[in-house]
Amino acid sequence: MSTLAHTMMTAARPADTGLAGPGELDRYPYAETPGVDRGAPPAWDGEAELSRAGRRAAGSRGRGLHGQLVQQLGQMIVSGDLGADRPLVPEEIGQRFEVSRTVVRESLRVLEAKGLVSARPNVGTRVRPVSDWNLLDPDIIEWRAFGPQRDDQRRELCELRWTIEPLAARLAAGHGREDVQQRLADMAEIMGHALAQGDSLTFSRADAEFHSLLLQVAGNRMLEHLAGIVSSALHVSGAPSGGCDRPTEAGVGHHLRIVDAVGAGDAAGAEAAMRQLLVAHPDVERVVPAPREH
């Protein structure tokens, strides 16, 4: 095993051997208030309010009030609890979530940048319709993936990956860089060892690195910009890339074929291997035909 592969394998904690659940994937987890189901959509009333104790617990994990409030309001908007054109009164938000006006103001600015709300003079801050949201924003991807739109979100992400990743693999094969070839081989090696050990977390991390690397070395800056979206797709799927399914030997084999094709400069082979990897997803298979065997 290479040095990089050994380092990444040993970096994972023994306890982190399973796939993270939705609550563990939240970038800004909800405050853990006794008696409240974290998996349920947040409510605007007191049942889901951030308590002081909950905020202290969140702070101990490095999550600030600003991030907590962005997460709470963002998830409420995306889930539909706060519908389109719903007015958001900063003073009311501050009182209900026990945060300062500064925290509320900065949180609303973040949500405005994501297209979720709009602030206008003499009108105030209101929730914007879905058509205005930045659906490629990693936070919105996560919020949709763990809300009522979870099925549509995951299907759309897999379809988007089908569009961009085979092209990225083709372009990466044209670069012929030995350092890239070695890093891809390292990630595939890590995935194989993690599969043998039942270490799904390490498998997923190496998987995400593999796919992000391909997009970064494709030589197309617009594709490179989409690397975060692919990472989010892997992140919210709760599983590795081989069709958003659990780690399998077949999935590792597809990754190894991509490595070989990229190393050989076989652009068509790299593209075909990537399509074979992605087509395993049942949602994608319904709308995109499997590649023909020649």
Backbone bond lengths (Angstrom), bond angles and torsions (degrees), N, CA, C in turn:
res aa  C-N    CA-C-N  psi(-1)  N-CA   C-N-CA  omega(-1)  CA-C   N-CA-C  phi
1 M - - - 1.466 - - 1.521 108.95 -
2 S 1.352 118.70 137.82 1.453 121.87 179.93 1.514 110.49 -67.65
3 T 1.354 115.74 164.51 1.475 121.00 179.66 1.520 111.25 -60.76
4 L 1.353 116.87 -43.71 1.458 120.38 -179.94 1.521 111.10 -61.87
5 A 1.331 115.99 -43.85 1.457 119.83 -179.38 1.516 110.49 -63.29
6 H 1.350 116.42 -43.18 1.466 119.74 -179.81 1.516 110.93 -62.91
7 T 1.340 116.86 -41.50 1.472 120.96 -179.37 1.512 111.25 -62.22
8 M 1.337 116.13 -44.67 1.458 119.29 -177.27 1.516 111.48 -69.86
9 M 1.322 116.50 -35.18 1.459 119.69 179.50 1.520 111.28 -66.78
10 T 1.345 116.73 -41.18 1.461 119.96 -176.75 1.503 112.55 -81.48
11 A 1.341 117.60 -13.00 1.462 120.07 -179.00 1.513 112.45 -72.87
12 A 1.334 117.23 -27.89 1.460 120.21 -178.34 1.517 109.60 -70.83
13 R 1.334 116.67 137.56 1.447 121.10 177.87 1.521 110.24 -72.36
14 P 1.326 117.19 146.80 1.467 119.47 179.66 1.513 113.36 -56.11
15 A 1.345 116.53 -32.25 1.470 119.39 -177.76 1.510 111.72 -73.35
16 D 1.348 117.18 -22.02 1.448 120.72 -175.69 1.518 110.70 -90.31
17 T 1.295 116.51 60.89 1.459 119.57 -177.46 1.512 113.12 -105.91
18 G 1.318 117.67 -0.24 1.460 120.37 179.64 1.504 110.61 -117.32
19 L 1.311 116.05 165.94 1.449 120.33 177.84 1.513 110.03 -70.49
20 A 1.316 115.48 138.87 1.456 119.52 -179.46 1.514 110.23 -69.13
21 G 1.314 115.72 142.95 1.456 120.83 177.13 1.506 110.32 -84.32
22 P 1.335 117.90 172.19 1.454 121.51 -177.11 1.515 113.23 -53.08
23 G 1.322 118.06 -43.60 1.446 119.81 -178.18 1.515 112.35 -63.74
24 E 1.354 117.11 -33.88 1.446 120.67 -179.13 1.515 111.77 -75.64
25 L 1.317 116.96 -19.63 1.444 119.97 -177.99 1.520 112.80 -86.78
26 D 1.326 117.89 -15.33 1.450 119.98 -178.08 1.510 110.14 -59.38
27 R 1.339 115.82 130.09 1.459 118.75 177.68 1.521 110.56 -66.32
28 Y 1.324 116.95 -35.42 1.457 121.45 176.16 1.524 107.85 -127.29
29 P 1.331 118.14 87.88 1.469 120.40 -174.75 1.517 111.99 -59.94
30 Y 1.339 114.71 151.18 1.454 119.59 175.78 1.517 110.54 -66.82
31 A 1.309 114.94 153.72 1.455 119.08 175.51 1.522 108.99 -63.94
32 E 1.318 116.04 139.93 1.455 120.27 -176.70 1.521 109.69 -88.69
33 T 1.320 115.98 87.09 1.445 121.49 179.98 1.519 109.79 -92.25
34 P 1.338 118.49 128.73 1.474 120.44 -178.12 1.522 111.59 -53.69
35 G 1.344 115.65 135.85 1.455 120.41 175.07 1.503 114.24 86.13
36 V 1.346 117.80 -1.74 1.454 120.47 -178.83 1.519 109.13 -106.53
37 D 1.305 116.80 129.66 1.448 122.63 178.53 1.520 109.12 -78.80
38 R 1.350 116.94 115.41 1.452 119.47 -177.38 1.514 112.00 -68.11
39 G 1.327 116.97 -21.62 1.444 119.07 -178.44 1.514 112.97 -80.67
40 A 1.341 117.41 -14.67 1.460 120.54 -177.72 1.524 110.62 -81.47
41 P 1.345 118.57 150.78 1.451 120.88 177.40 1.519 110.28 -59.65
42 P 1.340 117.96 137.31 1.459 120.12 -179.00 1.518 111.50 -66.42
43 A 1.294 116.55 145.41 1.460 121.30 178.87 1.516 109.76 -104.31
44 W 1.309 116.22 159.42 1.462 120.26 -179.58 1.521 111.14 -81.89
45 D 1.341 116.66 -16.82 1.459 118.69 -176.90 1.522 110.68 -85.27
46 G 1.310 116.61 -169.78 1.449 122.08 -173.10 1.507 114.61 -66.80
47 E 1.324 120.15 -14.31 1.456 121.67 -176.67 1.518 112.32 -63.45
48 A 1.322 116.47 -28.83 1.464 118.57 -176.48 1.519 112.20 -116.08
49 E 1.315 117.17 15.77 1.452 119.46 -178.41 1.520 110.79 -66.71
50 L 1.336 115.09 149.50 1.446 120.65 177.99 1.519 109.39 -78.48
51 S 1.312 117.36 112.79 1.459 120.05 177.92 1.516 109.77 -81.64
52 R 1.320 115.47 161.96 1.462 119.17 178.04 1.523 110.40 -61.43
53 A 1.329 117.14 -41.40 1.460 120.48 179.01 1.516 110.56 -62.73
54 G 1.345 115.58 -40.92 1.455 119.39 179.74 1.511 111.16 -65.02
55 R 1.339 116.74 -38.90 1.451 120.17 179.42 1.513 110.84 -66.04
56 R 1.334 117.41 -37.30 1.453 119.67 178.28 1.522 110.38 -65.22
57 A 1.339 116.33 -40.21 1.465 119.84 178.54 1.520 110.55 -63.72
58 A 1.336 116.07 -41.33 1.457 119.77 179.33 1.518 110.42 -66.08
59 G 1.333 116.09 -40.39 1.451 119.97 -179.43 1.505 112.01 -62.67
60 S 1.325 117.25 -33.46 1.458 120.41 179.57 1.517 111.33 -67.08
61 R 1.339 117.02 -18.60 1.466 120.74 177.22 1.521 110.90 -95.73
62 G 1.346 116.62 8.51 1.448 120.11 178.37 1.512 113.77 83.98
63 R 1.349 118.77 17.17 1.457 122.04 179.57 1.523 108.73 -104.75
64 G 1.318 116.72 121.58 1.448 119.88 -177.51 1.509 112.57 -87.17
65 L 1.335 114.78 172.44 1.459 120.53 178.66 1.520 111.50 -60.50
66 H 1.319 115.96 -39.48 1.459 120.18 -179.55 1.524 110.66 -60.00
67 G 1.340 116.95 -49.31 1.458 120.28 179.27 1.505 112.73 -64.14
68 Q 1.335 116.54 -37.90 1.463 120.70 178.21 1.530 110.82 -61.40
69 L 1.310 116.60 -45.17 1.463 119.75 -176.37 1.527 110.93 -70.43
70 V 1.331 117.21 -39.54 1.463 120.01 176.18 1.528 109.85 -58.51
71 Q 1.339 115.78 -43.81 1.453 120.60 179.85 1.523 111.27 -63.40
72 Q 1.321 116.64 -46.63 1.462 120.72 -178.39 1.520 111.50 -61.48
73 L 1.319 116.43 -53.88 1.469 119.93 -176.82 1.526 111.09 -67.31
74 G 1.331 116.92 -40.83 1.457 119.71 179.88 1.510 112.08 -60.75
75 Q 1.336 116.18 -44.77 1.465 119.15 -179.59 1.524 111.13 -67.53
76 M 1.320 117.22 -35.20 1.461 120.33 178.97 1.517 111.58 -66.29
77 I 1.341 116.23 -37.85 1.467 120.34 178.71 1.528 110.51 -69.11
78 V 1.334 115.72 -48.94 1.462 120.41 -176.66 1.531 111.43 -64.82
79 S 1.332 117.09 -34.71 1.467 120.32 -179.53 1.524 112.18 -75.39
80 G 1.337 116.89 -14.10 1.455 120.23 -178.75 1.506 113.97 94.67
81 D 1.337 118.07 -1.45 1.461 120.08 177.23 1.521 111.05 -62.99
82 L 1.320 116.04 -31.17 1.462 121.84 173.29 1.514 106.47 -114.90
83 G 1.313 117.01 98.20 1.452 121.81 -173.62 1.509 113.80 -73.77
84 A 1.335 115.22 169.77 1.457 122.06 -179.88 1.521 110.93 -57.02
85 D 1.317 115.36 139.65 1.467 125.11 178.81 1.525 112.02 72.62
86 R 1.323 117.31 8.84 1.466 120.49 176.08 1.534 108.72 -69.90
87 P 1.336 118.29 126.32 1.469 120.23 177.64 1.521 111.04 -72.25
88 L 1.323 116.32 138.94 1.447 122.67 176.66 1.529 107.95 -115.22
89 V 1.309 116.35 110.19 1.459 121.90 -177.37 1.526 108.64 -93.71
90 P 1.332 118.25 113.92 1.469 120.58 -176.83 1.516 114.10 -53.17
91 E 1.335 116.36 -40.56 1.468 119.06 -178.88 1.528 110.59 -63.37
92 E 1.334 116.88 -40.83 1.461 120.52 179.83 1.529 110.97 -66.68
93 I 1.343 116.23 -40.99 1.461 120.09 178.97 1.528 109.87 -62.23
94 G 1.319 115.58 -45.14 1.456 119.69 -179.87 1.510 112.58 -59.44
95 Q 1.333 116.50 -41.75 1.460 120.72 -179.27 1.530 111.03 -68.53
96 R 1.312 116.54 -45.39 1.464 120.09 -174.75 1.525 112.16 -69.37
97 F 1.338 117.35 -34.90 1.453 119.99 -178.12 1.522 112.75 -103.68
98 E 1.329 116.03 5.23 1.456 121.99 174.82 1.519 112.11 53.92
99 V 1.324 115.39 50.93 1.459 121.32 177.28 1.520 108.78 -129.71
100 S 1.322 115.94 162.07 1.458 121.22 -176.30 1.525 111.59 -75.51
101 R 1.326 115.17 165.40 1.469 120.27 177.82 1.520 110.74 -62.87
102 T 1.337 116.13 -33.77 1.458 119.71 179.17 1.527 110.82 -63.53
103 V 1.321 117.16 -44.49 1.463 121.30 178.75 1.525 110.31 -62.17
104 V 1.330 116.30 -44.24 1.471 120.14 179.28 1.524 110.17 -61.94
105 R 1.318 116.05 -46.84 1.467 120.06 -177.32 1.527 111.58 -60.98
106 E 1.337 116.83 -46.39 1.455 120.00 -179.50 1.531 111.55 -66.97
107 S 1.322 117.54 -35.92 1.459 120.99 178.93 1.524 110.92 -65.81
108 L 1.318 116.47 -42.01 1.465 120.14 178.95 1.526 111.38 -66.37
109 R 1.328 116.93 -32.29 1.461 119.81 176.63 1.530 110.75 -65.60
110 V 1.309 116.29 -39.73 1.469 120.04 177.60 1.525 109.80 -63.45
111 L 1.327 116.70 -45.31 1.460 120.63 -179.64 1.531 110.92 -65.80
112 E 1.327 116.42 -33.68 1.469 119.86 177.48 1.528 109.98 -66.21
113 A 1.336 117.38 -40.35 1.462 121.11 178.93 1.524 111.41 -63.82
114 K 1.315 116.81 -27.24 1.464 121.40 178.56 1.526 111.92 -85.12
115 G 1.330 116.51 -4.07 1.457 120.57 179.32 1.510 114.34 83.81
116 L 1.329 118.17 9.23 1.462 120.88 -177.36 1.516 112.83 -82.16
117 V 1.328 117.59 -29.81 1.461 120.97 -179.69 1.522 108.87 -135.97
118 S 1.312 115.54 162.95 1.461 121.47 175.04 1.514 108.48 -134.24
119 A 1.312 115.95 142.68 1.466 121.96 179.65 1.522 108.71 -120.31
120 R 1.326 115.94 122.04 1.466 120.92 -178.86 1.521 110.40 -131.39
121 P 1.324 116.42 144.68 1.467 120.00 177.83 1.528 110.77 -59.54
122 N 1.309 116.09 138.83 1.470 123.84 178.11 1.530 113.16 67.18
123 V 1.312 117.31 0.98 1.467 121.04 178.19 1.520 110.33 -117.73
124 G 1.311 115.80 -35.92 1.456 120.70 -178.93 1.515 111.93 91.15
125 T 1.307 116.81 -165.49 1.464 123.21 -178.58 1.516 109.72 -99.22
126 R 1.328 116.10 127.70 1.456 121.08 -178.90 1.518 110.30 -132.84
127 V 1.328 114.89 154.55 1.463 120.98 177.18 1.523 109.29 -73.08
128 R 1.326 116.49 135.92 1.461 121.16 -179.07 1.529 110.23 -94.81
129 P 1.323 118.06 157.05 1.472 121.44 179.46 1.526 111.21 -70.01
130 V 1.314 116.47 162.35 1.467 122.19 -177.35 1.524 111.35 -56.44
131 S 1.311 117.18 -33.95 1.467 120.86 -178.02 1.519 112.51 -61.54
132 D 1.321 117.73 -19.51 1.463 121.52 -179.38 1.529 112.87 -95.83
133 W 1.318 117.86 -9.55 1.464 120.20 -176.41 1.530 111.01 -71.63
134 N 1.317 115.47 149.11 1.461 120.94 171.70 1.525 107.41 -84.71
135 L 1.309 116.43 89.68 1.461 121.63 -173.14 1.525 113.14 -70.52
136 L 1.337 117.19 -9.18 1.456 120.56 176.70 1.520 112.00 -95.09
137 D 1.316 116.89 1.35 1.458 120.59 177.03 1.527 109.32 -70.27
138 P 1.343 118.68 129.42 1.472 120.62 -177.08 1.525 113.83 -55.75
139 D 1.338 117.97 -37.60 1.463 119.51 178.73 1.520 111.39 -65.10
140 I 1.319 116.75 -45.17 1.464 120.47 -179.21 1.524 109.67 -65.29
141 I 1.317 117.66 -36.51 1.464 120.80 175.94 1.523 109.89 -58.01
142 E 1.325 116.56 -46.32 1.463 119.98 -179.82 1.522 111.57 -66.25
143 W 1.326 116.93 -44.27 1.470 119.58 -178.45 1.519 110.94 -62.74
144 R 1.318 117.17 -40.60 1.464 119.49 177.69 1.527 110.79 -67.23
145 A 1.323 116.60 -37.32 1.462 120.51 -175.81 1.520 112.74 -68.69
146 F 1.321 117.86 -21.94 1.457 120.17 -179.95 1.521 111.94 -113.60
147 G 1.337 116.32 18.75 1.452 121.22 177.81 1.511 111.18 -118.24
148 P 1.321 116.61 -163.96 1.473 120.68 -178.64 1.527 113.34 -61.01
149 Q 1.344 117.58 -22.30 1.460 120.98 -178.31 1.521 112.52 -93.70
150 R 1.322 117.41 18.26 1.463 120.58 -172.16 1.523 113.05 -57.15
151 D 1.329 117.90 -41.58 1.465 119.89 -177.49 1.524 111.53 -66.63
152 D 1.327 115.60 -45.19 1.469 119.45 178.67 1.523 110.69 -63.70
153 Q 1.329 116.90 -41.23 1.458 120.33 -177.69 1.524 111.34 -62.50
154 R 1.315 116.91 -46.82 1.459 119.70 -177.76 1.529 111.46 -67.58
155 R 1.335 116.33 -38.35 1.464 119.01 177.08 1.522 110.33 -63.79
156 E 1.328 117.55 -45.54 1.457 121.47 -179.00 1.524 111.52 -62.58
157 L 1.335 116.44 -38.98 1.459 119.97 178.60 1.522 110.92 -64.59
158 C 1.322 116.63 -43.12 1.462 119.71 179.75 1.524 111.02 -65.60
159 E 1.317 116.98 -37.61 1.466 120.21 177.27 1.520 111.03 -66.75
160 L 1.336 116.90 -37.88 1.460 120.62 178.12 1.531 110.30 -65.66
161 R 1.323 115.87 -40.51 1.461 119.63 178.82 1.529 110.59 -64.26
162 W 1.329 116.23 -37.92 1.464 120.13 177.80 1.526 110.14 -58.72
163 T 1.312 116.46 -32.41 1.466 121.25 -177.84 1.520 112.22 -76.47
164 I 1.339 117.59 -42.59 1.463 119.77 -169.77 1.536 114.57 -98.60
165 E 1.320 118.97 -31.76 1.461 119.25 -172.00 1.528 114.19 -75.08
166 P 1.332 120.67 -38.17 1.472 117.96 175.00 1.531 111.76 -59.95
167 L 1.335 117.06 -38.42 1.462 120.47 176.67 1.519 110.49 -64.25
168 A 1.324 117.04 -42.77 1.466 120.41 179.41 1.528 110.82 -61.36
169 A 1.333 116.97 -40.68 1.465 120.34 178.76 1.524 110.84 -63.82
170 R 1.339 115.94 -41.30 1.468 120.36 178.64 1.525 110.60 -61.56
171 L 1.322 117.17 -46.35 1.465 121.03 -178.34 1.522 111.49 -68.43
172 A 1.335 117.31 -37.56 1.460 120.49 179.55 1.521 111.17 -62.79
173 A 1.328 116.80 -34.81 1.464 120.71 -179.46 1.522 111.45 -66.26
174 G 1.297 116.98 -21.48 1.459 120.05 -179.06 1.506 114.14 -82.94
175 H 1.321 118.06 -4.17 1.461 120.20 -176.05 1.525 112.91 -89.82
176 G 1.339 116.66 -31.11 1.447 119.91 176.14 1.521 114.46 60.24
177 R 1.309 118.41 35.79 1.464 122.04 -178.85 1.527 110.14 -92.28
178 E 1.322 115.36 124.37 1.461 119.77 -177.64 1.527 111.93 -66.42
179 D 1.359 116.92 -34.67 1.464 119.00 -179.27 1.524 110.85 -65.45
180 V 1.336 115.92 -38.39 1.463 120.32 178.37 1.521 109.78 -66.92
181 Q 1.325 115.87 -44.74 1.458 120.63 178.53 1.522 110.68 -56.69
182 Q 1.335 117.54 -42.61 1.454 120.99 -178.37 1.518 111.64 -67.66
183 R 1.319 117.13 -41.56 1.467 120.20 -179.80 1.525 111.29 -66.36
184 L 1.321 116.43 -40.45 1.461 119.36 177.02 1.533 110.37 -63.85
185 A 1.329 116.02 -41.66 1.463 119.94 178.51 1.524 110.80 -63.72
186 D 1.337 116.67 -38.56 1.464 120.67 177.95 1.517 111.10 -61.01
187 M 1.339 116.17 -45.26 1.463 119.91 -178.69 1.530 111.06 -64.47
188 A 1.328 116.56 -41.29 1.461 119.90 178.32 1.530 110.48 -64.88
189 E 1.330 116.54 -37.49 1.467 120.63 178.39 1.526 110.74 -65.19
190 I 1.332 116.12 -42.62 1.462 120.57 177.63 1.522 110.15 -60.40
191 M 1.340 116.22 -42.95 1.457 119.84 -179.12 1.526 111.24 -62.06
192 G 1.335 116.49 -40.31 1.456 119.65 179.64 1.524 112.35 -64.19
193 H 1.326 116.43 -43.39 1.464 119.66 179.48 1.526 110.93 -69.81
194 A 1.330 116.61 -38.36 1.462 119.40 179.09 1.522 111.20 -64.63
195 L 1.325 116.36 -37.96 1.462 120.32 177.37 1.522 110.38 -61.89
196 A 1.320 116.63 -43.26 1.458 120.66 -178.91 1.523 111.77 -64.53
197 Q 1.337 116.73 -30.64 1.455 121.59 -178.57 1.528 113.25 -92.97
198 G 1.321 117.40 -2.25 1.457 120.93 -177.75 1.511 112.66 69.88
199 D 1.331 117.13 25.72 1.461 122.42 -177.29 1.531 109.27 -96.09
200 S 1.316 115.85 85.72 1.465 120.89 -175.26 1.515 112.64 -68.27
201 L 1.327 117.35 -31.38 1.455 119.87 -178.40 1.531 110.78 -66.67
202 T 1.329 116.83 -48.83 1.461 119.98 177.96 1.522 110.42 -62.82
203 F 1.326 116.96 -39.17 1.461 121.08 177.14 1.524 110.11 -56.92
204 S 1.322 116.95 -47.97 1.458 121.05 -176.89 1.519 112.01 -65.61
205 R 1.329 116.03 -38.27 1.469 118.98 179.30 1.525 111.24 -65.30
206 A 1.328 116.59 -44.98 1.458 119.91 178.27 1.524 110.61 -65.17
207 D 1.310 116.61 -37.66 1.465 122.56 178.62 1.526 110.54 -60.59
208 A 1.333 116.38 -47.51 1.462 120.91 -179.98 1.523 110.44 -62.98
209 E 1.322 117.04 -41.14 1.465 120.83 178.79 1.520 110.66 -63.49
210 F 1.316 117.15 -40.08 1.464 122.33 180.00 1.528 110.55 -58.71
211 H 1.323 116.07 -51.05 1.465 120.16 -175.48 1.525 111.80 -72.36
212 S 1.320 116.81 -35.61 1.455 119.80 176.73 1.520 110.67 -64.57
213 L 1.323 116.79 -39.63 1.462 121.26 179.97 1.523 111.49 -62.11
214 L 1.319 116.90 -43.01 1.463 120.04 179.71 1.532 111.33 -58.90
215 L 1.325 116.20 -41.95 1.459 119.68 -179.94 1.529 111.36 -68.47
216 Q 1.317 116.11 -34.39 1.462 120.36 -177.52 1.522 112.84 -72.54
217 V 1.328 117.13 -28.80 1.469 120.23 -176.34 1.527 112.30 -101.96
218 A 1.314 117.15 8.34 1.463 119.87 -178.90 1.520 112.31 -69.70
219 G 1.339 117.41 -15.90 1.453 120.56 -179.54 1.509 113.43 80.99
220 N 1.324 116.89 14.49 1.463 122.52 178.85 1.519 107.46 -125.21
221 R 1.313 117.02 112.97 1.461 120.35 -173.81 1.523 112.67 -66.43
222 M 1.312 117.05 -28.59 1.459 118.61 177.45 1.525 110.47 -69.71
223 L 1.329 116.95 -39.19 1.455 119.97 174.99 1.518 110.56 -65.81
224 E 1.333 116.68 -39.86 1.460 120.17 178.42 1.519 110.77 -60.27
225 H 1.325 116.44 -36.34 1.458 120.84 178.88 1.524 111.45 -63.69
226 L 1.314 116.84 -26.27 1.463 121.34 -178.91 1.526 112.86 -83.40
227 A 1.334 117.32 -1.70 1.465 120.13 -179.27 1.522 110.98 -58.84
228 G 1.331 116.86 -36.62 1.462 120.24 179.08 1.520 112.18 -64.50
229 I 1.325 116.41 -32.94 1.461 120.30 179.61 1.526 110.15 -69.07
230 V 1.332 115.82 -42.37 1.460 119.46 178.24 1.524 110.22 -64.00
231 S 1.330 116.62 -41.19 1.465 119.98 177.55 1.519 110.20 -60.85
232 S 1.331 116.47 -41.62 1.463 120.18 178.34 1.525 110.59 -64.70
233 A 1.333 116.37 -38.46 1.459 119.74 179.19 1.527 110.56 -61.32
234 L 1.332 116.43 -43.39 1.458 120.00 177.99 1.520 110.65 -67.89
235 H 1.321 115.50 -37.50 1.461 121.89 -177.40 1.520 111.09 -63.81
236 V 1.318 117.32 -50.17 1.461 120.62 -174.46 1.517 112.83 -80.76
237 S 1.336 116.90 -16.90 1.461 118.25 179.50 1.515 110.58 -68.89
238 G 1.348 116.29 -19.77 1.458 120.18 -178.06 1.508 112.32 71.22
239 A 1.325 116.51 14.32 1.455 120.08 -177.99 1.508 109.14 -160.78
240 P 1.325 118.16 169.76 1.445 122.01 -177.69 1.517 113.54 -72.30
241 S 1.315 115.39 179.53 1.457 121.26 -166.49 1.514 115.26 -76.11
242 G 1.291 119.22 -19.32 1.456 120.44 -172.96 1.500 112.14 -66.86
243 G 1.329 115.70 62.58 1.444 120.48 -179.18 1.512 112.00 84.06
244 C 1.333 117.59 26.01 1.461 120.68 -179.37 1.525 110.24 54.91
245 D 1.296 116.53 40.26 1.450 122.02 -178.26 1.516 108.51 -121.77
246 R 1.327 116.45 177.35 1.463 119.30 -179.42 1.531 110.85 -71.00
247 P 1.361 117.10 157.83 1.461 120.40 -179.81 1.523 111.32 -56.16
248 T 1.318 115.65 135.31 1.464 120.65 178.30 1.524 109.39 -139.02
249 E 1.332 115.62 160.11 1.456 120.30 176.29 1.523 110.52 -64.28
250 A 1.331 116.16 -34.94 1.465 119.63 178.93 1.522 110.38 -62.81
251 G 1.350 116.97 -41.08 1.452 120.20 179.17 1.515 111.82 -63.28
252 V 1.325 116.88 -42.07 1.465 120.61 176.86 1.523 109.58 -62.15
253 G 1.328 116.63 -41.39 1.455 120.76 179.36 1.519 112.32 -60.18
254 H 1.343 117.00 -40.75 1.465 120.44 177.65 1.523 110.49 -63.33
255 H 1.331 117.15 -41.04 1.461 120.45 178.71 1.531 110.69 -62.96
256 L 1.327 116.37 -40.85 1.465 119.97 179.59 1.529 110.85 -65.00
257 R 1.330 116.93 -37.19 1.459 119.35 178.06 1.527 111.01 -66.17
258 I 1.337 116.09 -35.60 1.467 119.46 175.94 1.522 109.83 -63.91
259 V 1.338 116.88 -43.85 1.462 121.73 178.72 1.527 110.30 -58.07
260 D 1.315 116.65 -47.71 1.463 120.83 -178.46 1.527 111.01 -62.49
261 A 1.327 116.93 -42.66 1.464 120.28 -178.12 1.522 111.14 -67.43
262 V 1.333 116.78 -41.34 1.461 120.00 178.46 1.528 109.62 -63.54
263 G 1.343 116.86 -43.67 1.458 120.53 179.80 1.515 112.73 -63.68
264 A 1.327 117.02 -32.98 1.469 121.36 -178.99 1.525 112.15 -86.53
265 G 1.330 116.78 -2.26 1.460 119.42 -177.30 1.511 112.73 70.89
266 D 1.321 116.65 21.52 1.469 122.48 -178.44 1.532 108.85 -88.77
267 A 1.317 116.38 88.55 1.461 121.15 -175.62 1.522 111.63 -62.34
268 A 1.340 116.70 -45.56 1.462 120.16 -178.96 1.521 110.87 -64.80
269 G 1.326 116.98 -39.39 1.454 120.74 179.12 1.517 112.31 -66.00
270 A 1.338 116.67 -39.85 1.463 120.59 178.58 1.518 110.98 -64.66
271 E 1.330 116.01 -41.41 1.470 120.16 178.82 1.523 110.60 -64.57
272 A 1.318 116.79 -44.59 1.466 120.34 -178.63 1.526 111.14 -64.48
273 A 1.338 117.13 -40.50 1.463 120.64 -179.98 1.520 110.96 -64.98
274 M 1.330 116.27 -37.63 1.464 119.15 178.14 1.522 110.59 -67.06
275 R 1.316 117.63 -40.10 1.464 119.74 178.24 1.526 110.94 -63.55
276 Q 1.313 117.03 -38.70 1.463 120.21 178.29 1.519 110.84 -64.41
277 L 1.319 116.18 -34.17 1.463 119.99 178.46 1.520 110.76 -68.86
278 L 1.315 116.72 -45.65 1.465 120.50 -173.69 1.521 113.54 -77.88
279 V 1.325 117.95 -27.46 1.454 120.59 -174.25 1.523 112.09 -69.24
280 A 1.331 116.91 -11.04 1.467 119.76 -179.47 1.512 112.31 -65.47
281 H 1.345 117.36 -18.44 1.463 119.13 -178.44 1.519 110.08 -71.77
282 P 1.333 118.64 126.76 1.465 120.94 -176.05 1.518 113.32 -62.03
283 D 1.342 117.80 -34.02 1.461 119.54 179.56 1.523 110.98 -67.90
284 V 1.344 116.41 -41.02 1.451 119.95 179.12 1.520 110.46 -68.46
285 E 1.327 116.21 -38.55 1.465 120.51 -176.80 1.524 111.49 -61.11
286 R 1.337 116.48 -27.78 1.471 118.63 -178.73 1.522 112.08 -73.19
287 V 1.338 116.92 -23.92 1.463 118.51 -175.04 1.525 112.91 -115.23
288 V 1.341 116.94 -17.32 1.457 120.48 -179.06 1.521 108.86 -124.11
289 P 1.307 119.30 122.94 1.464 120.81 -178.94 1.516 111.44 -70.47
290 A 1.309 116.33 149.40 1.450 120.74 176.66 1.531 109.56 -66.95
291 P 1.338 117.73 149.13 1.463 119.67 -179.69 1.518 111.07 -64.24
292 R 1.321 115.83 144.44 1.464 120.84 179.60 1.518 110.04 -73.15
293 E 1.312 115.34 144.46 1.457 120.35 175.91 1.518 108.80 -86.78
294 H 1.329 116.13 131.55 1.467 120.16 -178.90 1.524 108.96 -105.73
